[in-house]
Amino acid sequence: MLHFLAEYVMFLLKTATILFAIVFAAGNAFNALRRGRRSDFEQLNVLKLNKHYEDLRDVLQNELLSPVEQKLAYKEKKKEHKKDKKRDKLIAKGQIKNPKARKRIFVLNFKGDVWASSVQALREEISALLPVARRNDEVVLRLESGGGVVHDYGLAASQLQRLRAKKIYLTVLVDKIAASGGYMMACVADKLLAAPFAVIGSIGVLAEMPNFNRLLKKFDIDYEQVTAGEYKRTLTVFGQNTPEAREKLADQLEDIHSQFKAFIEEHRPEIQIDKVSTGEYWHGNRALDLGLVDGLQTSDDYLLNASGKADVYEIEYKARESVREKIVHGLEQALSGAMLNLWEKFEKKKFI
């Protein structure tokens, strides 16, 4: 009994500490907003991957060439650079006709956790893209996620739908895993490619929680809960759960599952949804047979090949932080990790 009470008191203390850290961090963010413009503490990084691949190639090539060959290669590259620069000037002056605009590919990265916390960066990156993207441009999302909380991944999938609504071609590349909520995002793509052993699928919903009611009764501890609304609370951690409450929660999960399946059918109508929505997952080769993906290819091969015929830009949104904000953020992350472990023990979650 004393051990249980000690654990429970520690849980409450950690919860109070986390709430304090969140309030403190929110106060810092509000002060930052008051101190300056939004652009003062956020940035959008852009890296041209064509140059990145060229630099990698040149480093290796230089090691393989003799000193004389290196000198000749350098002169040839310098000559080509001057030629391109001169041509760009003539185009700008209107002395020669501007050729058809070269295709551009914008690369985004999404590494998902249970809370889909990367969605904040994703929404900003897409908001930056939409005003400048042309009809022949392409957005590539490198996606890695095993799923998580329903509403967070629903929002992440909605961000990708913004691209489809603007008729911007979307390719999703999965090297490791796009399962459950991760697959909800991936299925929005015009084209979905996966590595041969990437994990794909897990189209299902779950909710789980412990119940300590019998333990409390053993020590004559009463637990009171007051609600307004018949289904404000179904299952509970400390109260006595009823068959009706279990049935209601099961109905809720079935409803979420139905919406999940309908969403996938909307974007990939060729899939036999009843066959793939059992909660199972498959590796890339099998996922291709089931129509869950359109092809097998790693993101490295796709982008390297694309760089030969298009300008490829990797975009990354980052919020700038002061030293104080970095300290607070680090503390918040540490405490959030501890809170997540405790929360999973004491409360239910709906995951997709």
C-alpha positions as CSV (number, residue, x, y, z in Angstrom):
1,M,0.0,0.0,0.0
2,L,2.7,2.5,1.0
3,H,4.6,1.6,-2.2
4,F,1.5,2.3,-4.3
5,L,0.9,5.6,-2.6
6,A,4.5,6.6,-3.0
7,E,4.3,5.9,-6.7
8,Y,1.0,7.8,-7.0
9,V,2.4,10.9,-5.2
10,M,5.5,10.8,-7.4
11,F,3.2,10.7,-10.5
12,L,1.4,13.8,-9.2
13,L,4.6,15.6,-8.5
14,K,6.0,14.9,-11.9
15,T,2.7,16.0,-13.5
16,A,2.8,19.3,-11.6
17,T,6.5,19.8,-12.6
18,I,5.6,19.3,-16.3
19,L,2.7,21.7,-16.1
20,F,5.0,24.3,-14.6
21,A,7.5,23.8,-17.3
22,I,4.8,24.1,-20.0
23,V,3.5,27.3,-18.5
24,F,7.0,28.7,-18.2
25,A,7.8,27.8,-21.8
26,A,4.5,29.4,-23.0
27,G,5.5,32.6,-21.1
28,N,8.8,32.7,-22.8
29,A,7.2,32.2,-26.2
30,F,4.7,35.1,-25.5
31,N,7.6,37.4,-24.5
32,A,9.5,36.5,-27.6
33,L,6.4,37.5,-29.7
34,R,6.3,40.8,-27.9
35,R,10.0,41.5,-28.3
36,G,10.1,41.1,-32.1
37,R,8.7,40.0,-35.4
38,R,8.0,36.4,-36.2
39,S,10.8,36.3,-38.7
40,D,13.2,37.2,-36.0
41,F,13.0,33.7,-34.4
42,E,12.2,31.4,-37.3
43,Q,14.0,30.4,-40.5
44,L,13.5,28.3,-43.6
45,N,16.6,26.5,-44.7
46,V,17.0,25.7,-48.4
47,L,19.7,23.3,-49.7
48,K,20.1,22.6,-53.4
49,L,20.7,18.9,-53.6
50,N,22.1,19.0,-57.1
51,K,25.1,20.8,-55.8
52,H,25.3,18.5,-52.9
53,Y,25.5,15.5,-55.2
54,E,28.0,17.2,-57.5
55,D,30.3,18.0,-54.6
56,L,30.2,14.4,-53.4
57,R,31.0,13.2,-57.0
58,D,33.8,15.8,-57.4
59,V,35.5,14.8,-54.1
60,L,35.7,11.2,-55.1
61,Q,36.6,11.9,-58.7
62,N,39.5,14.1,-57.6
63,E,40.9,11.3,-55.5
64,L,40.8,9.0,-58.5
65,L,42.4,11.4,-61.0
66,S,46.1,12.2,-61.4
67,P,47.3,15.8,-60.6
68,V,47.3,16.6,-64.3
69,E,43.8,15.2,-64.8
70,Q,42.6,17.1,-61.8
71,K,43.9,20.4,-63.3
72,L,42.3,19.7,-66.7
73,A,38.9,18.7,-65.0
74,Y,39.0,22.0,-63.0
75,K,39.6,24.1,-66.1
76,E,36.8,22.4,-68.0
77,K,34.4,22.9,-65.1
78,K,35.4,26.6,-64.8
79,K,34.9,27.0,-68.6
80,E,31.4,25.5,-68.3
81,H,30.5,27.8,-65.4
82,K,31.5,30.9,-67.3
83,K,29.5,29.7,-70.3
84,D,26.4,29.2,-68.2
85,K,26.8,32.6,-66.5
86,K,27.1,34.4,-69.8
87,R,24.0,32.6,-71.1
88,D,22.0,33.6,-68.1
89,K,23.0,37.3,-68.6
90,L,21.9,37.2,-72.3
91,I,18.5,35.7,-71.2
92,A,18.1,38.4,-68.6
93,K,18.8,41.1,-71.2
94,G,16.3,39.5,-73.7
95,Q,19.0,38.9,-76.3
96,I,18.2,35.2,-76.5
97,K,15.0,33.4,-75.9
98,N,14.4,32.0,-72.5
99,P,14.0,28.2,-72.7
100,K,11.2,26.4,-71.0
101,A,11.5,26.6,-67.2
102,R,13.4,23.6,-65.8
103,K,11.3,21.4,-63.5
104,R,11.8,21.9,-59.7
105,I,11.5,19.3,-57.0
106,F,11.0,20.4,-53.4
107,V,12.0,17.8,-50.8
108,L,10.4,17.8,-47.4
109,N,11.2,15.4,-44.5
110,F,8.8,14.0,-41.9
111,K,10.0,11.8,-39.1
112,G,7.0,11.0,-37.0
113,D,6.7,10.2,-33.3
114,V,3.5,9.2,-31.4
115,W,2.4,12.8,-31.3
116,A,3.3,13.7,-34.9
117,S,5.2,16.6,-33.5
118,S,6.9,17.3,-36.9
119,V,3.5,18.5,-38.3
120,Q,4.3,22.0,-37.1
121,A,7.3,22.2,-39.4
122,L,5.4,20.5,-42.2
123,R,2.6,23.0,-42.2
124,E,5.1,25.9,-42.4
125,E,7.1,24.3,-45.2
126,I,3.9,23.7,-47.2
127,S,2.7,27.3,-46.5
128,A,6.0,28.6,-47.9
129,L,5.8,26.3,-51.0
130,L,2.2,26.9,-52.1
131,P,2.7,30.6,-53.3
132,V,5.8,29.8,-55.3
133,A,5.2,26.4,-56.8
134,R,4.5,26.0,-60.5
135,R,2.2,23.5,-62.1
136,N,5.2,21.4,-63.4
137,D,6.9,21.3,-60.0
138,E,6.9,18.3,-57.7
139,V,7.0,17.9,-53.9
140,V,8.7,14.9,-52.5
141,L,8.1,13.9,-48.9
142,R,10.6,11.5,-47.3
143,L,8.4,9.9,-44.6
144,E,9.2,7.8,-41.6
145,S,6.5,7.0,-39.1
146,G,5.0,4.1,-37.2
147,G,1.8,6.1,-36.4
148,G,0.4,7.6,-33.3
149,V,-2.5,9.7,-32.0
150,V,-5.5,10.0,-34.3
151,H,-6.1,13.7,-34.5
152,D,-2.4,14.6,-34.8
153,Y,-1.9,12.3,-37.8
154,G,-5.2,13.4,-39.3
155,L,-3.8,17.0,-39.3
156,A,-0.5,15.8,-40.9
157,A,-2.4,14.1,-43.7
158,S,-4.5,17.2,-44.2
159,Q,-1.4,19.2,-44.7
160,L,-0.5,16.9,-47.7
161,Q,-4.0,17.3,-49.0
162,R,-3.3,21.0,-49.4
163,L,-0.7,20.2,-52.0
164,R,-3.1,17.9,-53.9
165,A,-5.8,20.6,-53.8
166,K,-3.4,22.9,-55.6
167,K,-2.7,20.3,-58.3
168,I,1.0,20.0,-57.1
169,Y,2.3,16.6,-57.8
170,L,3.2,14.8,-54.6
171,T,5.6,11.8,-54.3
172,V,6.0,10.1,-50.9
173,L,9.2,8.0,-50.4
174,V,9.4,5.5,-47.5
175,D,12.8,4.0,-46.6
176,K,11.9,2.4,-43.3
177,I,8.3,2.6,-42.1
178,A,4.9,4.2,-42.9
179,A,2.5,2.3,-40.7
180,S,-0.9,3.2,-39.3
181,G,-1.1,7.0,-39.1
182,G,2.1,7.1,-41.2
183,Y,0.3,5.2,-43.9
184,M,-2.6,7.6,-43.6
185,M,-0.2,10.3,-44.6
186,A,1.5,8.3,-47.3
187,C,-1.6,7.3,-49.1
188,V,-2.4,10.9,-50.0
189,A,0.5,10.8,-52.5
190,D,0.1,10.8,-56.3
191,K,3.0,8.3,-56.3
192,L,4.1,6.2,-53.3
193,L,7.4,4.4,-53.4
194,A,9.0,2.2,-50.7
195,A,12.3,0.5,-50.1
196,P,12.0,-3.3,-50.5
197,F,12.0,-4.0,-46.8
198,A,10.1,-0.9,-45.6
199,V,7.2,-1.6,-43.2
200,I,3.9,-0.6,-44.8
201,G,0.3,-0.9,-43.6
202,S,-1.0,-1.6,-40.1
203,I,-4.4,-0.1,-41.0
204,G,-6.1,-0.4,-37.6
205,V,-6.9,1.4,-34.4
206,L,-6.2,0.6,-30.8
207,A,-6.8,1.9,-27.3
208,E,-5.3,0.5,-24.1
209,M,-5.1,1.4,-20.4
210,P,-4.6,-0.2,-17.0
211,N,-7.3,-0.4,-14.4
212,F,-6.5,-0.2,-10.6
213,N,-10.0,-0.5,-9.3
214,R,-9.6,-3.9,-7.7
215,L,-6.3,-2.8,-6.1
216,L,-8.0,0.3,-4.6
217,K,-10.8,-1.9,-3.2
218,K,-8.3,-4.2,-1.6
219,F,-7.1,-1.3,0.5
220,D,-10.6,0.2,1.0
221,I,-9.9,3.3,-1.1
222,D,-12.8,4.9,-2.8
223,Y,-12.6,6.6,-6.1
224,E,-15.1,9.2,-7.1
225,Q,-15.7,10.6,-10.6
226,V,-18.5,13.0,-11.6
227,T,-19.5,13.5,-15.2
228,A,-22.2,15.3,-17.2
229,G,-23.1,13.5,-20.3
230,E,-23.7,9.8,-20.6
231,Y,-20.5,9.1,-22.5
232,K,-18.2,11.8,-21.2
233,R,-16.1,9.0,-19.8
234,T,-16.2,5.4,-20.9
235,L,-13.3,3.4,-19.5
236,T,-11.4,4.8,-16.5
237,V,-8.1,4.1,-14.8
238,F,-9.3,3.9,-11.2
239,G,-13.1,3.4,-11.4
240,Q,-15.0,0.2,-12.0
241,N,-15.5,-0.3,-15.8
242,T,-18.8,-1.6,-17.0
243,P,-19.6,-3.8,-20.0
244,E,-21.6,-0.8,-21.5
245,A,-18.5,1.4,-21.2
246,R,-16.3,-1.2,-22.9
247,E,-18.9,-1.6,-25.7
248,K,-19.1,2.2,-26.2
249,L,-15.3,2.5,-26.5
250,A,-15.3,-0.4,-29.0
251,D,-17.9,1.4,-31.0
252,Q,-15.8,4.5,-31.0
253,L,-12.8,2.6,-32.3
254,E,-14.8,0.9,-35.0
255,D,-16.0,4.4,-36.1
256,I,-12.5,5.7,-36.3
257,H,-11.4,2.6,-38.2
258,S,-14.3,3.1,-40.7
259,Q,-13.2,6.7,-41.3
260,F,-9.6,5.5,-41.7
261,K,-10.5,3.0,-44.3
262,A,-12.7,5.5,-46.2
263,F,-9.8,7.9,-46.3
264,I,-7.5,5.3,-47.8
265,E,-10.2,4.2,-50.3
266,E,-10.6,7.9,-51.4
267,H,-6.9,8.2,-52.2
268,R,-6.2,4.6,-53.4
269,P,-9.5,3.3,-54.7
270,E,-7.8,0.3,-56.4
271,I,-6.9,-1.2,-53.0
272,Q,-9.0,-4.1,-51.7
273,I,-9.6,-2.4,-48.4
274,D,-11.1,-5.3,-46.4
275,K,-8.0,-7.3,-47.3
276,V,-5.5,-4.8,-46.0
277,S,-7.3,-3.1,-43.1
278,T,-6.9,-6.0,-40.6
279,G,-4.1,-4.2,-38.7
280,E,-1.4,-6.3,-40.3
281,Y,1.7,-4.8,-41.8
282,W,3.8,-5.9,-44.8
283,H,7.2,-5.3,-46.2
284,G,7.8,-3.4,-49.4
285,N,7.6,-6.3,-51.9
286,R,4.4,-7.7,-50.4
287,A,2.9,-4.2,-50.1
288,L,3.5,-3.7,-53.8
289,D,1.5,-6.9,-54.6
290,L,-1.4,-5.6,-52.4
291,G,-1.4,-2.2,-54.1
292,L,-0.4,-0.3,-51.0
293,V,2.6,1.2,-52.8
294,D,3.3,2.0,-56.5
295,G,6.9,0.9,-56.7
296,L,10.0,-0.1,-55.0
297,Q,12.9,2.4,-54.7
298,T,14.9,4.1,-52.1
299,S,14.7,7.8,-51.6
300,D,18.5,8.1,-52.4
301,D,18.0,6.6,-55.9
302,Y,14.9,8.6,-56.6
303,L,16.5,11.9,-55.8
304,L,19.8,11.2,-57.3
305,N,18.1,10.2,-60.6
306,A,15.8,13.3,-60.4
307,S,18.8,15.7,-59.9
308,G,19.9,14.9,-63.5
309,K,16.8,16.4,-65.0
310,A,15.4,18.9,-62.4
311,D,16.5,21.4,-59.8
312,V,16.1,19.6,-56.4
313,Y,15.8,21.7,-53.3
314,E,15.5,20.4,-49.8
315,I,13.5,22.6,-47.5
316,E,13.6,22.6,-43.7
317,Y,11.7,24.9,-41.4
318,K,13.3,25.6,-38.0
319,A,12.2,27.9,-35.2
320,R,15.1,29.9,-33.8
321,E,15.6,29.8,-30.1
322,S,17.4,31.9,-27.6
323,V,19.8,30.3,-25.1
324,R,17.1,30.5,-22.4
325,E,14.5,29.0,-24.8
326,K,16.9,26.2,-25.7
327,I,17.3,25.4,-22.0
328,V,13.6,25.5,-21.4
329,H,13.0,23.4,-24.5
330,G,15.5,20.8,-23.4
331,L,13.9,20.6,-20.0
332,E,10.5,20.3,-21.5
333,Q,11.5,17.5,-23.8
334,A,13.1,15.5,-20.9
335,L,10.0,16.0,-18.7
336,S,7.6,15.2,-21.6
337,G,9.4,11.9,-22.1
338,A,8.9,11.0,-18.5
339,M,5.3,12.2,-18.7
340,L,4.6,10.1,-21.8
341,N,5.8,7.0,-20.0
342,L,3.6,7.7,-17.0
343,W,0.6,8.7,-19.1
344,E,0.7,5.5,-21.1
345,K,0.5,3.6,-17.8
346,F,-2.3,5.6,-16.3
347,E,-4.5,6.7,-19.2
348,K,-6.0,5.3,-22.5
349,K,-5.0,6.4,-25.9
350,K,-6.5,6.0,-29.4
351,F,-3.7,5.3,-31.9
352,I,-3.8,4.8,-35.6
